[in-house]
Amino acid sequence: MKKWTGIGLVAAVVALGMGLAACGQTSSTAKPQQELRLPATAALDTIDLAKATGYGQTGNVFEGFYRLGKNGKVAPGLADKVTMSKDKKTWTFHIRDNAKWSNGDKITAQDFVYSWRRTLTPSTKSSYTTMFSGIKNGDKIIAGKADPSTIGIHAKNQQTVVVQLDKPIAYFKILMAYPLFAPQNKKVVDKYGKKYATKSEYMVYSGPFKIQGWNGTGNTWSFVKNNQYWDHKVVKLHKINYQVVTNPQTGLSLYQNKKLDFAQLSNEQVKNYKNNKEFQQYPYSIVIHLKYNFQDADKAKRRIMSNQNIRQAIALSINRSQLTKKVLGDGSVTPTGFVASGLANDPKTGEDFAKQQAVKNTTTYNPKLAKQKWAAGLKQLGIKKVDLNIMAGNDDVAASTVTQYLKGALEKNLKGFNLKIQNVPASVAQSRSTSGDFDLYLSHWGADFNDPISFLQIPVSSNSLNYGKWSNKRYDALIDKAQNQDAGNDEARWQDMVQAAKLLNKTQSFTPLYQANYAYLTRSDVHGIIHNTAGTQWSYKYAYIK
């Protein structure tokens, strides 16, 4: 994402994790300064690994057993030896002899055990506990039926961690590359108490960089090289400076004046710079979609959004091809459903999951059918007009454009529909969506790892990230079957997920709008940055300025 709960929060996982360029040389013969100056669309909301909602940026300061390498492949992290039992339910990780925290403390097996237990402790208020599903006792702990201390992880000795699963997890290895599962230092947590993670100095880091100059509210901070990192010799960057830039024009001006080395472009700017040699586009496994509030405080609105014909009419009234190609024009693509394309392929046929989830007359533009569905819905409800609000975080470059487009398209195609736009700061959108204070929410979700379940777990009734509180017993049963009964059968599990995704499409309980692609201007003297479409999108471990 996560991470990925509203379009204005892209900063938490994407824009904050981006930085694609570097300072120039002071002269033709001078050695380039290994320092980047990068924009962020919003301030970091937390540096507490257990409380984060995404790791697009902080995945560079926290590292677990593995890290994400090129092309979404798992690369070595803090563990130098890993073994898996024949039944695929017991994994043993050996921690490197030279693994150290940024303060010089040795990273131990117990740091991993403590980390997982702390994240799962209710008082920590982690929003990502569902990621522990499938690990022994994880589901019971998530449901509040077991103590966090019973999670299936223990320290065999100072350098050996043993993880036990309730059943095989097809994506377990790549899951362990996600920073949520990285270690936490109990001594440091205890030392700082309530101050812990409130400033960058009240934290220790296990990754190639550490944070400096972050105070919880400021609009500037830096990553500096962590010389205690086990693989620090390969890290060439000395510093990455971030500053919050919420206006694309401001970002472009700073870039042109060589005060920033990277600029994310708005859709209007893309049209002007797409032929520039410094123009680059990067895809993401992020699907921007509409969330409906099935538990809206307004009973009348709740009835409207709970009507399937109304939701289907909305979905059929949106010309996604026009939205992506003409309105956005940034390389974003039309989705076939809730799960992003290019994320995962059928283990049997190799076909993209996105192709298999498609259902006729769901995410295609069909104004004639939309009008029929709309009329049927209004008749069922006994009303002639609909007034709804759409909320979006206003610090994303596309939010205003997309909401204006939706208002025009829906009011044009659906007689009696009045859509009021509420563009609010990302922090407000996050708070209101969490508390269920919205009608329609321009939201998004990005994959944490390359498996459809990273998307499909969100609509489950019990998931706290299912802000609209949609609930469907058949859907829950299909996901449960994929995660349990069929967990060890790759093809059966795959088919469970395909059926679940088709159900989402048929009911339009979530209405997909487009799959994001982001456009930037970047300096040409930067090399070695790793970009991935899911998880930690940007890795600077091997980045350097030439």
C-alpha atoms as one frame of an Amber mdcrd trajectory, in Angstrom:
protein
   0.000   0.000   0.000  -0.595  -0.024   2.228  -0.037   2.041   2.756  -2.383
   2.862   0.075  -5.648   3.757   1.654  -6.447   6.959  -0.199  -5.137   8.560
  -3.335  -3.727  11.485  -1.370  -1.590   9.047   0.579   0.466   7.921  -2.357
   3.283   9.740  -0.604   3.392   7.119   2.128   4.274   4.400  -0.278   5.157
   5.833  -3.630   6.187   9.434  -3.923   8.020   9.330  -0.625   9.888   6.340
  -1.884  10.878   7.780  -5.149  13.888   9.894  -5.755  15.318   9.295  -9.048
  18.142  11.663  -9.589  21.146  13.375  -8.298  23.067  16.543  -7.809  25.203
  17.559 -10.718  28.972  17.861 -10.749  30.548  21.105  -9.689  32.858  20.988
 -12.705  33.720  18.676 -15.563  36.549  17.088 -13.569  35.104  17.220 -10.056
  33.973  13.992  -8.459  30.161  14.070  -8.175  28.768  14.553  -4.712  26.907
  11.381  -3.755  23.819  13.262  -2.618  20.245  13.311  -3.926  17.654  16.050
  -3.466  14.188  14.590  -3.742  10.573  15.718  -3.379   7.868  14.098  -1.271
   4.165  14.838  -1.701   3.526  14.683   2.054   5.461  14.436   5.291   6.350
  11.058   6.748   3.506  10.213   9.115   5.545   7.793  11.242   8.927   6.086
  11.391   7.678   3.386  13.745   7.978   0.213  11.691   5.055  -1.357  13.548
   2.681   1.525  12.846   3.555   2.413   9.256   0.993   2.177   6.456   3.617
   1.753   3.760   7.343   1.374   3.229   7.994   2.872  -0.199  10.600   5.137
   1.374  11.388   3.606   4.750  12.122   0.245   3.161  15.559   1.781   2.683
  16.150   2.161   6.424  14.570  -1.071   7.710  15.671  -4.488   6.477  14.465
  -7.988   7.334  15.575 -11.525   6.493  15.405 -10.567   2.820  15.156  -7.397
   0.781  13.543  -6.772  -2.603  15.987  -6.838  -5.509  15.532  -6.245  -9.222
  12.310  -7.225 -10.986  10.542  -7.990  -7.730  12.918 -10.847  -6.920  13.952
 -11.646  -3.374  17.548 -10.708  -2.505  19.651 -11.464   0.590  19.022  -9.330
   3.662  19.966  -9.799   7.299  19.833 -13.589   6.943  22.757 -15.344   5.236
  21.356 -18.888   5.455  17.735 -20.052   5.117  16.227 -23.540   5.199  12.644
 -24.718   4.675  11.111 -27.957   5.929   9.693 -30.522   3.486   6.124 -29.618
   4.444   6.960 -25.929   3.811   5.665 -24.954   7.255   8.927 -24.402   9.162
  11.495 -21.847   8.037  14.857 -21.368   9.753  16.815 -18.144   9.269  20.428
 -17.611  10.340  21.285 -13.967  11.071  24.597 -12.678   9.691  27.520 -12.407
  12.098  28.054  -8.775  11.064  24.403  -7.670  11.243  24.266  -4.522  13.372
  21.869  -1.734  14.269  22.807   1.814  13.336  23.888   2.412  16.957  26.327
  -0.511  16.817  24.175  -3.022  18.730  24.260  -6.551  17.355  21.041  -7.570
  15.589  19.866 -10.802  17.178  17.210 -13.430  16.611  15.327 -12.071  19.602
  14.975  -8.696  17.846  12.802 -10.399  15.235  10.714 -12.180  17.859  10.196
  -8.934  19.775   9.322  -7.037  16.595   6.552  -9.381  15.515   5.054  -9.559
  18.989   5.144  -5.773  19.409   3.464  -5.186  16.040   0.696  -7.647  16.907
   0.081  -6.181  20.370  -3.272  -4.297  20.212  -1.952  -1.260  22.089   0.599
  -0.708  19.306  -2.339  -0.034  16.957  -0.705  -1.478  13.874  -2.836  -1.245
  10.727  -1.064  -4.174   9.098  -1.634  -7.087  11.441  -3.510  -9.005   8.712
  -0.151  -9.534   6.992   0.621 -12.112   9.691  -2.243 -14.333   8.542  -1.076
 -17.905   7.970   1.859 -17.675  10.356   1.200 -20.018  13.296  -1.502 -18.528
  15.551  -1.500 -15.355  13.420  -5.187 -15.522  12.542  -6.157 -16.176  16.170
  -4.083 -13.210  17.323  -5.553 -10.942  14.634  -9.038 -11.989  15.766  -8.160
 -11.229  19.387  -8.432 -14.889  20.394  -4.767 -15.481  21.232  -1.910 -13.585
  22.841   0.708 -11.948  20.541   3.391 -13.941  22.381   2.059 -17.099  20.727
   2.901 -15.973  17.184   4.886 -18.672  15.388   8.376 -17.272  15.767  11.090
 -18.091  18.289  14.817 -17.640  18.755  16.640 -20.969  18.706  19.802 -19.146
  19.726  21.222 -15.646  19.372  21.525 -15.893  15.596  18.868 -18.415  14.601
  15.196 -17.580  14.062  12.594 -20.296  13.523   9.254 -19.358  11.943   6.343
 -21.797  11.948   3.316 -21.528   9.662  -0.206 -22.866  10.100  -0.065 -23.959
   6.464   2.215 -23.398   3.475   2.169 -19.803   2.216   2.873 -19.582  -1.506
   4.284 -16.054  -1.211   6.062 -16.443   2.139   9.587 -15.790   0.885   8.685
 -12.504  -0.805   6.519 -11.603   2.205   9.631 -11.791   4.373  11.220  -9.120
   2.168   8.546  -6.679   3.310   9.924  -4.247   5.961   6.956  -4.865   8.289
   8.680  -8.121   9.285  12.059  -6.514   9.995  13.508  -6.549  13.540  12.893
  -3.952  16.247  15.295  -3.158  19.086  13.608  -3.654  22.480  16.414  -1.916
  24.345  15.872   1.233  22.299  12.071   1.080  22.600  12.402   0.782  26.378
  15.070   3.493  26.554  12.970   6.163  24.831   9.538   5.083  26.035   6.881
   7.508  24.754   9.559   9.390  22.828  10.334   6.331  20.739   9.994   7.031
  17.007   8.746  10.598  17.593  12.019  11.948  16.176  14.605  10.381  13.920
  17.169  10.244  16.753  14.764   8.195  18.885  15.054   5.238  16.503  17.654
   2.770  15.276  17.896   1.413  11.754  18.759  -1.939  10.228  18.947  -0.944
   6.545  21.521   0.746   4.309  20.386   4.216   5.412  19.274   5.935   8.608
  16.996   8.955   9.005  18.181  12.352  10.193  16.342  15.604  10.797  12.811
  14.189  11.079  10.810  15.589  14.005   7.335  14.241  13.293   5.958  17.390
  11.703   8.677  18.946   9.558   8.663  19.113   5.788  12.332  18.212   5.355
  14.429  15.242   6.449  17.361  13.180   5.195  18.555   9.646   4.740  22.263
   9.235   5.426  24.453   6.210   4.839  24.367   3.728   7.724  27.992   2.738
   8.248  26.951  -0.032  10.646  24.937  -1.780   7.898  26.275  -5.266   7.147
  26.743  -4.466   3.444  27.708  -0.805   3.821  30.688  -1.112   1.467  28.393
  -1.329  -1.566  26.360   1.746  -0.557  27.719   4.726  -2.508  25.189   7.459
  -1.698  26.129   9.561   1.312  22.857  11.406   1.700  19.316  11.739   0.338
  17.588  15.021   1.180  13.788  15.157   1.084  11.463  18.127   1.077   7.693
  18.181   0.846   6.441  19.602  -2.453   2.656  19.477  -2.825   2.339  21.525
  -6.017   3.625  20.008  -9.296   4.480  23.429 -10.685   6.573  24.193  -7.612
   8.346  20.868  -7.995   9.040  21.515 -11.663  10.436  24.976 -10.910  12.732
  23.606  -8.213  13.895  20.933 -10.630  14.559  23.429 -13.404  16.500  25.636
 -10.954  18.576  22.583  -9.939  17.273  22.641  -6.376  15.676  19.235  -6.836
  16.927  16.278  -8.826  13.522  14.764  -9.444  10.086  16.109 -10.354   6.804
  14.237 -10.521   4.679  15.632 -13.336   0.988  16.415 -13.422  -1.026  15.226
 -16.411  -0.815  18.702 -17.955   2.957  18.780 -17.531   3.275  15.310 -19.089
   1.877  16.676 -22.351   4.612  19.329 -22.429   7.555  17.160 -21.391   6.862
  13.666 -22.751   9.465  14.199 -25.519  12.084  15.561 -23.112  15.174  13.355
 -22.780  14.811  13.477 -18.976  11.193  12.236 -19.097  10.573   8.784 -17.622
   7.507   6.723 -16.751   7.282   3.981 -14.145   4.421   1.513 -13.677   2.956
   0.516 -10.328   0.791  -2.314  -9.084  -1.620   0.300  -7.793  -5.298   0.385
  -8.689  -7.160   3.631  -8.025 -10.771   2.810  -7.231 -13.986   4.009  -5.645
 -14.860   2.765  -2.194 -18.546   2.800  -1.268 -19.556   3.279   2.343 -21.913
   0.393   3.106 -22.212   1.643   6.691 -22.778   5.308   5.866 -24.148   7.262
   8.837 -26.861   8.637   6.520 -29.429   5.843   6.180 -30.713   7.068   2.810
 -27.210   7.197   1.359 -26.450   3.791   2.831 -29.439   2.333   0.971 -28.307
   3.947  -2.278 -24.760   2.598  -2.129 -25.958  -0.817  -1.011 -27.967  -1.107
  -4.228 -26.039  -3.200  -6.745 -27.742  -1.650  -9.773 -26.653   1.819  -8.638
 -23.033   0.708  -8.212 -23.027  -1.083 -11.556 -24.493   2.012 -13.225 -21.692
   4.144 -11.790 -19.065   1.664 -13.002 -20.524   1.501 -16.520 -20.711   5.314
 -16.823 -16.944   5.781 -16.651 -14.962   5.829 -19.886 -11.685   4.509 -18.501
  -9.924   4.664 -21.843 -10.709   8.365 -22.087  -9.703   8.888 -18.460  -6.295
   7.240 -18.850  -5.341   8.364 -22.355  -6.812  11.856 -22.642  -7.490  13.106
 -19.121  -4.456  11.687 -17.322  -2.158  11.014 -20.257   0.602   9.791 -17.972
   0.762   6.200 -19.129  -1.824   4.919 -16.650  -3.818   1.966 -17.961  -7.395
   0.696 -17.763  -7.987  -2.072 -15.201  -9.913  -5.296 -15.692 -10.807  -5.520
 -12.012  -9.578  -4.881  -8.485  -6.231  -6.669  -8.978  -3.493  -4.914 -10.959
  -2.229  -6.303 -14.248   1.356  -7.507 -14.483   1.329  -8.593 -10.843   1.086
 -12.396 -11.026   0.605 -15.186 -13.543  -1.371 -18.438 -13.453   0.988 -21.186
 -12.167  -0.463 -23.573 -14.765  -0.975 -21.496 -17.920   1.192 -18.437 -17.271
  -1.735 -16.126 -18.039  -1.992 -12.796 -16.222  -4.420 -12.860 -13.290  -5.853
  -9.553 -14.512  -7.039 -11.197 -17.720  -8.741 -14.020 -15.838 -10.603 -11.747
 -13.397 -12.369  -9.849 -16.185 -16.174  -9.984 -16.269 -18.205  -8.647 -19.196
 -20.031  -5.345 -18.645 -18.315  -4.410 -15.386 -15.312  -2.160 -16.004 -16.140
  -1.264 -19.615 -17.865   1.929 -20.771 -21.504   1.223 -21.602 -23.698   4.308
 -21.068 -26.801   2.601 -22.465 -26.606  -0.259 -19.984 -25.615   2.219 -17.266
 -28.845   4.134 -17.784 -30.857   0.903 -17.579 -29.145  -0.128 -14.350 -29.598
   3.373 -12.943 -33.313   3.416 -13.708 -33.729  -0.037 -12.163 -31.862   1.053
  -9.041 -33.861   4.241  -8.590 -37.102   2.263  -9.017 -36.025  -0.278  -6.390
 -35.190   2.545  -3.992 -38.321   4.546  -4.806 -36.374   7.755  -5.494 -35.702
  10.047  -8.469 -32.418  11.674  -7.557 -29.168  10.831  -5.765 -26.895  13.220
  -3.874 -23.520  11.825  -2.805 -20.141  13.236  -1.784 -16.830  11.973  -3.121
 -13.788  12.420  -0.876 -10.185  12.501  -2.095  -6.829  13.503  -0.648  -5.956
  16.771  -2.393  -2.169  16.458  -2.206  -1.976  13.948  -5.033  -1.338  15.466
  -8.460  -4.219  13.550 -10.072  -6.901  13.748  -7.355  -8.586  16.967  -8.445
  -8.463  16.001 -12.116  -9.994  12.580 -11.488 -12.788  13.790  -9.201 -13.761
  16.511 -11.665 -13.832  13.941 -14.461 -15.995  11.582 -12.415 -18.434  14.350
 -11.568 -18.828  15.256 -15.237 -19.147  11.675 -16.474 -21.565  10.469 -13.805
 -23.838  13.509 -13.845 -23.953  13.383 -17.655 -24.840   9.694 -17.927 -26.985
   9.236 -14.828 -30.025  11.512 -14.692 -30.690  12.887 -11.218 -27.173  12.210
  -9.900 -25.460  15.090  -8.094 -21.876  14.436  -7.026 -20.235  16.863  -4.619
 -16.429  16.879  -4.515 -14.577  17.000  -1.196 -10.831  17.310  -1.800  -9.131
  17.314   1.602  -5.542  16.945   2.921  -4.207  13.387   2.940  -4.174  13.228
   6.744  -7.842  14.249   6.851  -8.771  11.708   4.162  -6.965   8.996   6.103
  -8.699   9.885   9.346 -12.152  10.171   7.799 -11.845   6.973   5.783 -10.693
   5.032   8.837 -13.667   6.255  10.838 -16.115   5.662   7.987 -16.877   9.365
   7.488 -17.454   9.369   3.709 -19.937   8.414   0.990 -17.634   7.656  -1.925
 -13.864   7.619  -1.446 -11.320   8.013  -4.246  -8.989   5.411  -2.835  -6.208
   3.182  -4.010  -4.384   0.026  -3.121  -0.917  -1.071  -4.112   0.452  -4.577
  -3.793   2.859  -5.305  -0.968   4.139  -8.340  -2.849   3.608 -10.095  -6.178
   0.531 -12.178  -5.413  -3.190 -11.408  -5.999  -3.959 -11.997  -2.325  -2.221
  -8.701  -1.554  -5.259  -7.042  -3.172  -7.925  -9.631  -2.432  -7.440  -9.664
   1.338  -8.638  -6.029   1.575 -12.381  -6.649   0.867 -12.600  -9.437   3.472
 -15.245  -8.534   6.070 -12.850  -8.663   9.009 -10.090  -6.557   7.428  -9.673
  -3.192   9.153  -8.598  -1.679   5.814 -12.020  -2.486   4.344 -13.146   1.044
   5.193 -16.473   0.807   3.385 -17.419  -2.276   5.456 -18.541  -4.311   2.464
 -19.331  -7.836   3.591 -20.035 -10.929   1.524 -20.024 -14.457   2.970 -19.190
 -16.145  -0.337 -16.265 -13.813  -0.893 -14.943 -14.400   2.616 -15.279 -18.162
   2.106 -13.334 -18.079  -1.179 -10.453 -16.133   0.350 -10.479 -18.376   3.409
 -10.315 -21.434   1.160  -7.404 -19.949  -0.795  -5.557 -19.181   2.418  -6.292
 -22.442   4.209  -7.784 -25.504   2.532  -6.070 -24.862  -0.806  -2.937 -23.157
   0.547  -0.697 -26.032  -0.538  -2.292 -26.475  -3.980  -1.122 -23.655  -6.225
  -3.681 -24.122  -9.005  -6.687 -24.661  -6.702  -5.659 -21.606  -4.681  -5.363
 -19.603  -7.886  -8.862 -20.528  -9.005 -10.271 -19.555  -5.603  -8.756 -16.105
  -6.043 -10.010 -15.774  -9.625 -13.565 -16.547  -8.493 -13.268 -14.037  -5.647
 -12.025 -11.320  -8.007 -14.872 -12.033 -10.428 -17.335 -11.674  -7.561 -15.916
  -8.223  -6.799 -16.367  -7.318 -10.456 -19.933  -8.590 -10.685 -21.096  -6.798
  -7.540 -18.947  -3.681  -8.081 -18.449  -3.500  -4.341 -15.243  -1.663  -5.294
 -15.186   0.174  -8.626 -11.745   0.167 -10.325 -10.874   3.349 -12.234  -7.300
   3.039 -13.476  -3.967   1.415 -12.798  -1.435   4.072 -11.944   1.619   5.010
 -13.901   3.750   7.924 -12.781   5.741  10.305 -14.924   8.846  12.208 -13.865
  11.682  14.364 -15.003  14.953  12.906 -13.708  18.613  13.760 -14.007  20.634
  11.531 -16.291  23.654  11.150 -14.003  22.005   8.752 -11.563  22.500   5.010
 -11.858  21.754   1.840  -9.922  18.320   2.685  -8.536  16.065  -0.357  -8.331
  12.391   0.190  -9.154   9.693  -2.394  -8.454   5.958  -2.259  -9.049   5.095
  -3.706  -5.618   6.464  -3.656  -2.067   9.389  -1.289  -1.517   9.103   0.473
  -4.859  12.438   2.257  -4.737  15.746   0.936  -3.431  18.805   3.182  -3.227
  21.248   0.596  -1.865  23.169   0.414  -5.147  22.430   3.923  -6.407  25.247
   6.260  -7.331  25.940   9.475  -9.212  28.287   9.291 -12.144
